[in-house]
């Protein structure tokens, strides 16, 4: 992976700035009802949500089918879709009200080839319509890595890639080494970067799927969180 180029990110943001501004308005207006985010200042939204989501925009394969786990307010999926029209997105969110918000965003922003599914990742990972069907998976602020890989790797094709947006991740990756291997993942690649204007240090983690995930995973019934693979 390459270091994010925030000069280039600024350029692609400006090309679609009207959509990002409308998205920010929707986020603020719907937040009180739907509890989408604690980050509501204009500059915070720009850097902590939009620029952070776009840090990985150049890493996704062309024309990829991407599934996002725990979409919440739509990060990183909606910023990525705004600048990468070639990507097709499936947004997975377990809270119904947040799904409603995501659908409003998709309609208001005129986004094509984006669907929202109100479900849990571990349920989709067992469903043959979703298991092993995606070129890429992404997640941001959902769970620790040893849990997150059990949600995400079963959904990928062999040769696909999982992208996790994280803060400091060294300890989590150490915890997740066995889980990544058991679930069919390869070596984790990490790119650490600083958001502009001193808005914080972040890490983008990429894990390629190199083998099929054993049928027993994901285990379901909350075991991904309560008893992560170790």
Steps between C-alpha positions, in 0.01 A plus 500: 500500500603860443504787744183709460564813290290767667575751225335262255221425747434873527469516120252214471302642793472838329375338179198369696490763772130577446414136581719495809342821626152356453610182676631704794166681522312171509734364765444799730125519437432132564748448781274591790239245393733222390811545721739470207816668626647718775706685238288790375727802455555602137878455507474181706260347248729601215817351643391226742221361285549601137878517461552196720252298292675613181843398628448161335315610187781401261547154656169346386507294180326649196132405468511306827198366686555636852317408819521726804438361847347723767427792269356730769506850350657372177875513562706420303251374240314815398809725464667220303197462273482876439852502351508142362188461288635170362463325837181310589410505870298286738459684831427272798356655815319326786310809625186574302502877552855527370395300194226758442758779514730320255214460253421871527865582425509271199188663355594859584852464359386310190732204565461201268578134564474531877270283713432496873437179694365499854682197640787377711826411329515155659160416350606605151824305534295180517268598214607350164376814322770703678770261620807514278338742254692827542822643358555724801366565848547809716421597857569797726455520878309172530697256720849381590687327219466145638121544489488706184680248282244233592225732383674601179726230354218246442330749266801536270596305191844341510722776362282771651615749761374627835572863590474605865516867596660520842697714743799340673466135405822317596353332808182401316693345213704297745178369655356423156788307341347156561151611398628646173679176415212270601251703297708491182675836515857580405748735661355833611639808323482830688535860393514758779414859420427836662178679413554861388487788748607269787169317506660177613704193413326222313581158350363326194532121520471274195461123528477289185296181507728222379295190595130417543358559846409174680125438500467528880577873486350743581376320810206732583309548825739777600802272533703716261505766773472295819752228405719624212731250335832493684 
